[in-house]
Amino acid sequence: MGVQPDELRGLIGNEADLRNRVADFEEAGVERIYIEILDLADLDHLDYFANAIRR
């Protein structure tokens, strides 16, 4: 997509990183997270995210 990792912000990392960040948001009182899908031709990353935070 032409974006370098250091240009990204938000929820980035492996499954444990994602779970920990979502837990941080929950502890802060966040009830909803909106996800921006940058590559609609490849939704595998959305499935990965959903599976990571469900565990």
PyRosetta script that sets phi, psi and omega in degrees:
from pyrosetta import init, pose_from_sequence

init()
pose = pose_from_sequence("MGVQPDELRGLIGNEADLRNRVADFEEAGVERIYIEILDLADLDHLDYFANAIRR")
pose.set_psi(1, -1.7)
pose.set_omega(1, 178.1)
pose.set_phi(2, 79.7)
pose.set_psi(2, 17.0)
pose.set_omega(2, 179.8)
pose.set_phi(3, -112.9)
pose.set_psi(3, 131.5)
pose.set_omega(3, 178.2)
pose.set_phi(4, -85.7)
pose.set_psi(4, 147.5)
pose.set_omega(4, -178.5)
pose.set_phi(5, -52.8)
pose.set_psi(5, -36.1)
pose.set_omega(5, -178.5)
pose.set_phi(6, -73.9)
pose.set_psi(6, -8.2)
pose.set_omega(6, 176.7)
pose.set_phi(7, -90.9)
pose.set_psi(7, -11.1)
pose.set_omega(7, -176.4)
pose.set_phi(8, -85.4)
pose.set_psi(8, 152.6)
pose.set_omega(8, 174.4)
pose.set_phi(9, -140.7)
pose.set_psi(9, 161.9)
pose.set_omega(9, 178.7)
pose.set_phi(10, 111.3)
pose.set_psi(10, -145.6)
pose.set_omega(10, -178.0)
pose.set_phi(11, -88.8)
pose.set_psi(11, 104.4)
pose.set_omega(11, -176.5)
pose.set_phi(12, -133.3)
pose.set_psi(12, 135.1)
pose.set_omega(12, 175.4)
pose.set_phi(13, 144.1)
pose.set_psi(13, -167.6)
pose.set_omega(13, 178.8)
pose.set_phi(14, -83.7)
pose.set_psi(14, -176.8)
pose.set_omega(14, -176.1)
pose.set_phi(15, -57.6)
pose.set_psi(15, -43.9)
pose.set_omega(15, -179.9)
pose.set_phi(16, -64.3)
pose.set_psi(16, -40.4)
pose.set_omega(16, 177.5)
pose.set_phi(17, -60.3)
pose.set_psi(17, -44.9)
pose.set_omega(17, -179.5)
pose.set_phi(18, -63.9)
pose.set_psi(18, -46.2)
pose.set_omega(18, 178.9)
pose.set_phi(19, -59.9)
pose.set_psi(19, -42.8)
pose.set_omega(19, -179.3)
pose.set_phi(20, -65.0)
pose.set_psi(20, -42.3)
pose.set_omega(20, 179.9)
pose.set_phi(21, -66.6)
pose.set_psi(21, -41.6)
pose.set_omega(21, 178.0)
pose.set_phi(22, -64.3)
pose.set_psi(22, -39.8)
pose.set_omega(22, 177.2)
pose.set_phi(23, -62.3)
pose.set_psi(23, -39.0)
pose.set_omega(23, 176.2)
pose.set_phi(24, -59.4)
pose.set_psi(24, -43.8)
pose.set_omega(24, 178.8)
pose.set_phi(25, -64.3)
pose.set_psi(25, -43.1)
pose.set_omega(25, 179.0)
pose.set_phi(26, -60.2)
pose.set_psi(26, -44.0)
pose.set_omega(26, 179.3)
pose.set_phi(27, -63.1)
pose.set_psi(27, -28.2)
pose.set_omega(27, 178.8)
pose.set_phi(28, -83.1)
pose.set_psi(28, -2.6)
pose.set_omega(28, 177.6)
pose.set_phi(29, 98.7)
pose.set_psi(29, 4.4)
pose.set_omega(29, 179.6)
pose.set_phi(30, -69.9)
pose.set_psi(30, 131.5)
pose.set_omega(30, -179.4)
pose.set_phi(31, -108.6)
pose.set_psi(31, -13.3)
pose.set_omega(31, -176.6)
pose.set_phi(32, -147.3)
pose.set_psi(32, 137.9)
pose.set_omega(32, 176.8)
pose.set_phi(33, -120.6)
pose.set_psi(33, 128.9)
pose.set_omega(33, 176.1)
pose.set_phi(34, -98.4)
pose.set_psi(34, 138.5)
pose.set_omega(34, -176.9)
pose.set_phi(35, -115.4)
pose.set_psi(35, 129.1)
pose.set_omega(35, 175.3)
pose.set_phi(36, -94.5)
pose.set_psi(36, 122.4)
pose.set_omega(36, 179.6)
pose.set_phi(37, -95.2)
pose.set_psi(37, 113.8)
pose.set_omega(37, -176.6)
pose.set_phi(38, -88.0)
pose.set_psi(38, -27.4)
pose.set_omega(38, -176.4)
pose.set_phi(39, -125.5)
pose.set_psi(39, 90.7)
pose.set_omega(39, -176.8)
pose.set_phi(40, -69.5)
pose.set_psi(40, -11.7)
pose.set_omega(40, 177.5)
pose.set_phi(41, -82.8)
pose.set_psi(41, -13.0)
pose.set_omega(41, -177.7)
pose.set_phi(42, -135.8)
pose.set_psi(42, 95.4)
pose.set_omega(42, -176.9)
pose.set_phi(43, -97.2)
pose.set_psi(43, 9.9)
pose.set_omega(43, 178.7)
pose.set_phi(44, -59.3)
pose.set_psi(44, -34.8)
pose.set_omega(44, -179.3)
pose.set_phi(45, -66.8)
pose.set_psi(45, -30.8)
pose.set_omega(45, 177.0)
pose.set_phi(46, -69.4)
pose.set_psi(46, -41.8)
pose.set_omega(46, 176.3)
pose.set_phi(47, -63.0)
pose.set_psi(47, -41.9)
pose.set_omega(47, 177.8)
pose.set_phi(48, -59.4)
pose.set_psi(48, -46.4)
pose.set_omega(48, -179.6)
pose.set_phi(49, -61.7)
pose.set_psi(49, -48.6)
pose.set_omega(49, -179.1)
pose.set_phi(50, -59.4)
pose.set_psi(50, -44.4)
pose.set_omega(50, 179.1)
pose.set_phi(51, -67.3)
pose.set_psi(51, -36.3)
pose.set_omega(51, -178.2)
pose.set_phi(52, -65.7)
pose.set_psi(52, -43.0)
pose.set_omega(52, -175.2)
pose.set_phi(53, -84.4)
pose.set_psi(53, -13.7)
pose.set_omega(53, 177.4)
pose.set_phi(54, -75.2)
pose.set_psi(54, -23.4)
pose.set_omega(54, -173.9)
pose.set_phi(55, -77.1)
pose.dump_pdb("model.pdb")
